[in-house]
Amino acid sequence: MKIPPEFAFSCLLAALNLCMSCSKPSKIKTVVDLDNSRDWGIYRGDQRSNQFSSLGQINAENVQQLEVAWTYRTGDATGGSSIQSNPIVIDGILYFVSPAGQLTALDAASGEAVWKHDPRTPEQKKGDYAVISRGATYWSDGVEQRIFYSTDSYVHAVDAKTGENIDSFGENGKIDFRYDLGVDPQLVDTGMTSPPAVFENFLILGTRVGEGFCSSPGHIRAYDTVTGDFRWIFHTIPQKGEFGHDTWDWVEGETYGGANPWGGLSVDEKRGWVFAATGSPTYDFYGANRKGQNLFGNCVLALNARTGERIWHYQTVHHDIWDMDNPPAPILVELKIEGKPREAVVQMTKMGYLFVLDRETGEPIFEVEERTVPKSDVPGEEAWSTQPFPLKPPPLVRQGFTENDLAKRTPEVTAKAKAVFELYGPSTMFQPVSTRGHILFPGMSGGMEYHGASFDTDRNVLYVNVNESSNLVRLQCTVLLKDDSGLGDYEKGKLLYQLNCSSCHGLELKGLPPAIPALANNPKSNQELIRTIRQGKGAMQSYRSFSDNQLEALMRYIREPDGIPIDLQGHETKSVYLLDGYKRMIDEEDGLPLFSPPYGSLVAVDLNDGTIKWKQPLGEYPELVKLGIRNTGTRNFGGAVATSGGIVFIGATADEKFRAFDTETGEVLWEFQLPYGGYATPSVYELGGRQFIVVCAGGGQKVHRTASGDLVYAFALPKK
């Protein structure tokens, strides 16, 4: 039958209209829309940092059927790089940051690349440039859709659909957050490892800063999400006339830095509050120039998200001289305490303590006891006389170190452990660092770490991975010149090294390989070392404030640290005490701990009553498995995610496996051998009726000499 042209045209028009209606985008999601437990459109799952998914398609009965749905390779890994990104997913597009700092958009169902945003300079593309980025931030006003993320000292604004710069934001699509701190930006060295938070049209930033005597301050700032204009600042190191200023004994001419929230931020949308957790003021281990309680170092902070005004604070360590930061952002939870609902804030610490605070007031929900702690015998230091000890929940790791904690896996290892113990001796919690030295336990990377934990809103249980870590800490008296006027290049280089570099690489330039390379007899050329200093690499931030002359002087000292004695005659000096390097209590031959297991655990904590529900070793060292030594746990970096299906997913371990645990028992239900360590928090989302779990497998980082990689893995149940 012949179809009339008019009818054919009508059918075509109807078909076109139908197609157009089908292709119309759904309502553009705002952050408020995404602040739930089903999407993964926000770093760590939601604005409250809960790391929980209410999806339950994958459960204890079928989790063993999980298979690889897709993989993606970034192609830009370098020696020592990692992928710490917790991907976000919006409207079927997955966004994460690659080892070299490229914001990458993938089809979340297939893993196919949609676009890449590459902020690297031509110089950075030449070298082994690597960044640490834990993710990106989505924002929309219902019309525009933007992704914010950071490299170096910049926050970039990118079109979520195209990957193009938003040129109207800041300067050519980025803001330089060395500015707006109230100090000369050319003297500021800062970066940002965790993505910013958003509230309404406020982009709120925490930063990473150095840990030496010349470090930058870690003030919290907000910018306009549309224009990039500066909106407000909260001084984590209080200025004259501000609350908390009198908790410092100020010394004229000193530089005060640190007290920075580097583990991200959480937002209470209802109250319009932003929550932050700060690290220690600098210098990390000697505070003679900053006597006092030192607010707002080591604090949980509740701020007005629109103004930056302090609402309340709670300090977890007074006058920190142990580098006991609050690593992750506070977790905002709803509990039932003695049968009554309570809105709370949970703060995790390097000490292995959990502080559970009332969200409205900041007062502890479970009792916290101020206990007297040892005094310091280091000249000039005045350790704070008491420290807070939460009574509930109990500590999740060992507190202090005794001879009973020494490794006993072989007679040879036990002998090595005893030799270390004889040099450093036992220790107690909050024992001040001394010139004699002691075993700091938990160490600077012990307890909880920066990837956070998962709060199961169905069960009011917190699932958190912890490290049993130790450091050998000792202070050395060092005579410093108060300024470098009249000094030669070698002397200037030494002074620069002592103030800025020695806290990580040690006074003897030995570092802590492989995580912190030795600078003594380093095989890299001066040009390569200078490029790394300028650009940063991995855990090392960039030092863009160093002039060319300063870098030349620094190179001269590094190449010949014992070459020229410094004549102090006629120069004004001061004596300070510096850490002799970040030494870990490990067997130098195999990198394994010289103390007894567990080395890492996954812990379930019932936050309604403050009790430990279960605790399981997390991971195994292949070297120990060969010896028949099992269930030791390993050093671990990367967060957990619980789901309504009764599963806790986590990578994190040195054996480079990705695991699923039963939420009720802690039993391992499924595991998958990744080619590289999954040192990142997984993301959970649903597309087309199929639940996906994605984890970045970038290896490297600080975990037992594991190789660097460039893979993203997505898992799902088989298609029906």
N, C-alpha and C positions, 0 to 999 in steps of 0.2 A: 504493500500500500504506500502510495506517495504521500509524504508529509508536507502540508502547506508551509511555505517559507515563513509566514507569520507565526505559525505554531512552533516551528523549529527555533525561531529567534526567541520566542517567549520561554521555551524550555531552557535555552542556553542562558538567558538572563536569570531565570530562576536558579539554575545550577550555580551560576557565578555568585549570586546573592547568598546561596546556601554555603558555598565555599568561604565567602568572606565572613559570614557569621560564624562559621566553624573556626576560622583562623583568628578571630578577634581575641586579643589577650584577655585573660582574666584580670580582675581588679588587681592593680599593682599593690604589692604587699608593703606595709610599713613595718618598722621595727616592732611596734606594738602587736601587729598581726602575727609576727614570727615568735613572739615571746611566749612560747608554749612548749610542750614536751613531745610534739609530733614532728614538726619541721626541725631542721638543723640549720636555720638561717642566721644564727648568732654564735660567735665564738663560745665554746664550752656549753653549747646547747640552748641557753636562754640567758636573759639579762641577769638572772640570779646566780649564774655559774653552777647550776645543778648537775650538768653532765648526765642527764637522765632522759630516756626515751620511753614514752607510753606505748610504743609499738610492741606488739606481742606475737606477730606471725611466727617469729623464730623463738622456740621455747626448749625446755629440757628434753622433750620427747623427739624433736626433729633437728636439734642443733648439729648432730653428727652428720647430717646430710648437706651441710654447707659446702658450697663449691665456689671457685673463683669465677665471678661474673665478668670481670674485665680487669685489665691492668693498664697502666700508663707510665711511660718512661720519659723523664724530663730532659735527659741528655746533657745536663750541666753540672753534674757532681764533680767535685775535686777532692784531693786528699784532705781528709779531716772534716769535710762538709757533712751536713745532716739535713733532714727535713723534719722540723718539729711542728709543722702546720697542722692545725685542727681544721679540716675543710668545712666551709659553709655551703649550703645548698639552697638556692632560691629559684623557683619556677623551672625546675629541671636542670639548672646549670650549677655545677660544682666549682668553687673557687678555692685555690690554695696558692701558697708561695713556695717556689722551687728553691733548691740549694743556693743558686746564684741570685736569688731575689726577684725572679720573674713571677708576676701575678699571672696565674694560668687559669683559664676557664675551660671546663670539660663538660660534655654531655653526661649528666649524672647517671643515665641509664646504660650508656654504651662505653663511656670513657674516652670517646673521640674528642680531639682538641677542637675548641671553638675559636679561641684567640689567646694571644699572649701579650702582656704588657711588660716590656723590658726597659727598666730605668737605668741600666748600666751605662757608664761613660765609655768611650773608646778605650781608655786606659784600663778600666776595670775588666773589659772584655778580653784584654790581652793576657791578664794574669790568672791566678787561681782564686779569684774573688768568690767569697762565700759569705752568706749572712745567716743569722738566726732569726727566724720569723715564725711565730706560733699561729699566724693566721691573718685574716682580713675582716673588715667590718662593712656591713651593708647598711645603707640609708636610703630612704625615699620619702618624698613629700607627697606621694600619690601621682606625681608627674615625672620628675627626674628620678633616676635610679643610679646610685653611686656606690662604688667600692673604695674604701680607704685602706691603705696599708703602708708600711714603713720600710725604708732602707736607709742606712747611714743615719743622718740627722733629719731626714725628710719624711713627711707624710704626703703620699700621693693620692690624688682624687682621680678615679677612672670611671668612665661610663660602663655600667654593668652589662649592657647589651653588646657594645662594640669593642671595648678594651681601649678606647681612645682617651687621651688626657682630657680632663675638664679644665680647659685653659683659663676659665674665669675664676677658678679657685686658687687663692694665693697668688704666686708668681708662676705662670705657665703650668698650672696644675699641681703645684706642691707648695708646702710651707716648710721653712727651715726652723725647727724648734730649738736651735741654739739661741734664738732670739726670745725676747719677752721673759727672761729669767731675772732681770734686774742687775745683771752683770755683763761685762764686755763679751759679746758673742764670739769674738775672735779667741777668747780664752776658754771657751766652753767646749768640752768633749762629752757628747751624749749620744745615745741611740735609743731605740725602742724595740724590744723583742716581742712583747705581747701587743695585740692590736688595741686601738683605742675603743672607748665606749661611746655610745651615742644616746642622747636623751633630747627629744624634740629636735631643735636645730643646734644643739651643742655637741661638738666633737671633743671628748675629754681624754687627755693624755697622761699616762704615766711614763717614766723613762728609765733607761739603764744608764748609770754613770760609773765612773771609775771608783776605786777603793783605796787610793793612795791619799797622801796629804794634800795634794793639789786638786782633788776631784771637784766636779761641779755639783751644785745643789740639785736635789731631786724634787723640786716643786711641781705641784699638779696644776695643769692649765687646761683651759677650754677655748675652743675656736668655733667660729660659725661654719656650719656644714655647707652652706651655700657659697659664701665669699672667701672663707679662710681667714677672716679677720679675728684678731685676738679678742676674747670675751672676758675671761677672768683668770686669776691665779690664786692658789692657796700655797702659802709658804710652809713647807714641811720643816724648814729650819726657820723659826719665827724671827721676824724683824723687830727692831726696837719699837716698843709700844703695843705689840701684838701679844695675845695670850700665849704663854709658854716661853716667852723670851727670857724670863727670870729662872728657867730651869737649866740654863747654860752659864758657865763662868767664862765670859768672853775675854779673849786675849787679843790686844790690838795687833794688827798686821797679819793675823792668821787667816787661812782660807778654810771655810767650813762647807763641806759637801756631803753627799749621800742622803740618807733618809728618804729614799725614793721608792715609789711603788712600781716595781719592775715586773710583777707577775700578773698584771691586768687589773681590771676594775669591774665592779658589779653595780647594778642599778635597781633601785626600788621604784618602779614606774608610778605606783600609787602615791607614794610620799614625795616623789621628785627628788630623791636622794641618790647620791653616788657613794659607793663604799670603796675604800682603798686600804691596802696593807703595806706598810713601809719597811724598808730594810734598815740596817745600822747606819749611824753617822760615820764619817771617815775621820781619821784613819781607823780601820776595822779593829785593831788589836792593842792600840795604845791611845788613851784618851786624856793625857795630861793637859792638852791644850783645849779640852772641851769638858772640864769637870762639871758634874751635875747630872741630873736625871736625863737630860737631852731629849725633850719633846721636840718634834714628833717622830723621832727615830723609833723603829720597832713598834709602831702603833697600828691599831685598827681605827680607821677614821670614817665617820659619817659626815658627808658634806652636802649642802644644798646644791643640787646639780645646775641650778639656774644662776647662782651667784658665787659659788665656791665657799660660802660661809660655813665655818665649823659648827656642827650640831653637837657631836660628842666625840670623844676619843677614848681608847683603852690601850695602855702600854703593856706589851708582853715581856719586854726585857728593859730594865733600867740601865742607862749608861752602858750600852752593849760594847764589850771588848772581846767578843768571841766570834763575830760575824754570824750571829744567830738571827738572820733576817726572817721576816714573815714572807715565805716565797710566793704562794699563790694569792689571788684575789679572795676576799671573804666570800663565803657561800651563804646565801640567804635562804632560810628554811622555815617551814611551818611545823611545829612539834606539838605533842600533847604531853605536858608535864603534870604529873599527878592528876591526870584526867582533864586538865584544862588546856585549851589551845594557847600556844605561845609563838609569836613571830620572833625568830632568832637569827643571829649571825654566828657562823662557825668559822673560826680562824685556825688554820693549820700552821705548824712551826717546824723549824729545823730541830728543835729539841725533842720532837715527837709528842708534844702536847697539843691537845685540842682545847681551845677556849670557846665556850658556848655562851654568847652574850645576848641580852635582851635587845631586840632591834630598835626599839624606841628610845632606850636610855643608855645602852652600852654597858649596863651592869651585868656581872656574871650571873647566869641562871643556876649553874652548879658552883659550889663553893670554891673559891680560890684563896690560898693561904700565902701570905707574905712571910717568907722564911729568911732568917739570917744566913748569909753565905760568906765564904772566906774573904779576907782582906787581901789586897795586892801588896807585894813586897818590892815592886818595881818603883824606883825613884820617880816621883812626880805623879804617879798614877793614884787615883782615889776611886777604887771600885765601889759601886753602890752597895750599901750594907745589906739590903734585902732584895729578893726576887720573887715574882709570883709563881706559885705551884698550883695548878688545877688539881683538885681532888677527884673530880669526875669529868670526863672519862679518864681511866688510868693512862700513864704514858704508853705509847705504842712501840717504843724502842728502849733499849737499855740506857740507863742513866749513870754515867761514870764507868770506870774500868778497873778490874782487879786481875790478879794473876790467874784466877779461875777462867777468865775470858780468853786466854791464849789459845792459839790454834794447836790442835793435837792430831792432825791427819797423818803425819809421818814424824818419826823422831828427828829428822833433819829440819823440818819446818818448825817443830816445837823448839828446837835449839835456837833457830833464828828469832823466833818470837820472844823467847826468854832474854836474848841478848838486847833486843829493843826495849823490853820491859825494864831491864836493869839500868838502862840509860835514862829512861823517861819516867818510870815508876807508875804507881796507880793514880787515879784521878777521881774526883767527885764532880757532880753537876755544878756548873758556875764557878769552878776553880779558876782563878785568874791566870792568864798566861804569864810565865816568868822567864828569867834568864836561865834557870835550870831546865825548864821544859817539862811537858807532861803529855799524856795521851788524851787528846780531846775526844770525848765520846759522849753523845754523838758528835760527829765531826761537822765541818762546814757544809757538807753535802749529805748530811744524815737526816733522819726524820722524814718529814714530808717535803716534796719538791714542787716546783713551779707549775706543773701541769694540772695540779688540783686533784679533786676526788669527785666521786659520783654520789649524789644524794638521791636515794630511791624514795620518791614521794608517795609510792604505794605502801611502803613498809616503814618509812622514817628511819632508814638505816643508811649509814655512810660507808661506802666502799673506798678504801684508801690504800694505796701502795706506799710502803715505807722502806727506807734504807737504814741498815745498820752500818754506819760509816765511821771511820776514825781518822784523825789527823795527828801527826807529831808536831807539836807547836813549841817554839822556843823564840824568845826575843833576844836580840843583840843590840847593845848600845852602839849607836852610830853618831859621830859628830858631824853635824851639817853646818854649812855656811848659811847665814841668814839671807844673803843675796849673792848673786854671781858677778857683781861688779868687780872689775879688775882681774877676773879669772881668765886663764887660758882655755882653749877649746876642750882639752882633756878634762880639766876640773869642772867645767860647765856640763860636760857630758855625764860625768859621775854624779853630780848633784841632780841632774835631770833624771837619771836612771833611778837613784835612790828614792826620789819623791814620787815617781810615777810608775815605775816598772817592777821594783823589787818586791812589792806585795804579792805578785804572781810568780815572777821568774826567779825570785830569791836574791839575797844579797850576793851570792856567789855565782849567779847567772846560770844555775843548773836546771831551773825549771822543774817540771814534773812530767817527763815524757810518758806516753805520747800526747796526753791532754794539753800540757803546757810545755812547749819545746824549750830545750836548753839554748841559751844564747851564747854561752862560752863555746868557742870552736864551731860555731854554726856554719854549715856548708853553703848557705845562701849568700849571694852577693849583697853588697851594700844597697844596690838599687832595689833588689827584691825585698830586703828587710824594710827599707824605707817605704816601698809601695804597700807592704802589709800594715805598717804603722799608720800610714795616711788613710788607707781604706778600711782597716780592720779585717778580721777574718774569723768566722765562727764565733766562739765565745769571747774573742777579743774585740772590743769596740774600736772604732777609728779614733785616732788622735790628730785631728785636723788643725788643732791649735799650735802644734809645733812648727816653728819657722824652719826654713832651709838651713840656716846656720845652726840651729839647735839640733837638727837631725844629723848634720855633719859631726857635731860635737859628740852626740850620742853614739854614732858609729865608731868614732875614734876610741871611746871608752870601751864599748862592747868588744872590739877587736883586740884590745890590750888592757884588760881590767886591772892587772897588777903591774902595769908598765911604768907608771910615773907616780912617785909619792907626792901627795898634795901638801904644799907648804901653807899652813894655816896662820903663819905669823902675820900679824897686822889685820886679820879678818875677824869680824864678829861671828861667833859660832853659837850653836845650841846643841845640846845632847838630846837625842830622841831614841826610842826603842822600836826597832823594826823587826817584823817576822822574818825568820831565816828561810822562808819558802813554804809553799803549800805541800808539805810532805805527807804522804799517806802511809798507813801501817800495812804495807803489802810486801810480798816476796818479790824482789826486783827481777827475779828470773822468769817467773810466770805471771806476775801481776795479780796473784790471788791474795786474799786477806790473810794477815798473820794473827787473826783472832777467830774464835769459834763461831759457827753458824747459829742462827740464821743470818744471812747477809742481806736478804730482802724478803718482804712479806706482803701479802694482800690481807687486809684486816677489815672485818665487818663490825661496825660500831652502832649499837642501838642508841640513837640520840634522845629517845624519850626518857630513858633512865640512866644514860651515861655508862653502859656496860659494853664489854667486848663480846660480840656474838660468836665469832670465830676468827681464827688467824691461821693462814696457810702460807707455807714457803712459796715464793714467787720466782720460778725459774730455776735452772741448774747450770753449773759450769761444766761444759763438755769434758774438760781436763779432769775434773773430779769424778764425773760419771765413769770414765775409763778406769778409775781406781776403785770403783764400787761404792763411792760416796754419793748418796742421792739426797734429794729434797733439802738442799742447803739454802735455796733462794740465791739470787744474784743482785748485784748492784743494778738499779733499775731507774729509767727515766721515761716518763710518758704516763698519761692519766688513764683512769678506768671509766667505762660507761656502762651503767646498768639499764636494763629494759624491763617493761612490764611482763615480758615473757619469762622472767625469773633467771636472767642471764647477766653476768658481768663480763664484758669484753675488755681485754687489755693486752698490749704487746709489752714494751718497756724493758724486757730482760736481755741479759747478755747472751743467752742461747738463741736469740733472734727468732723466737716463736711467738705466734699470736694465739691467745687462749680464750676459752669461754669457761667461766666458773658458775656453779650453781649458787644462786643468791642465798639459799637457805642453809646450805651445808659447807660451802667453800670447795666442793669437789670439782676437779677439772673434768669437764664434759666433752671438750673438743680442743684440739690444737692443730696449728698449721705452721710448718717450717717456712719462714720468710727467707729470702736470699740476703736481706739486710735487716738490721734491727729496726723494729717499729717503735722508735722513740718519740712518739707523738700520741695525742689523744684521738681515739677513733671518732667517727661521726656516724650517726644512724638516721636513715630517712626512708621514705616510701615513695615509689614512683610506679604508676600503672598497676597498683595492687601488689607490688613486690617490695619486700623490705630488704634494704642494703646496709651493709656495714663496711665502711671505708677506713683504711689506715695507711698513713704514709710510711713507707719503708725506706728511710734514708740512711740508716746506720750511722757510723761515726760517733760523733758526740763524745761523751766521757765514759762510755761503758766498755770496759775491759777489752780495749784494743780491737774492737770490731770495725770492719771495713765500711767505707762510705758508699752509698748507693743513691739511686735516683728513681725509685719505683713508687707508684701508688697502687694499692690493691683494694678491689671491691669484692665482697662476698655476698652471696644470696643463696636461697634454696633453689633447687633445680626448677626450671620452668615446667609448668604442667601442660 
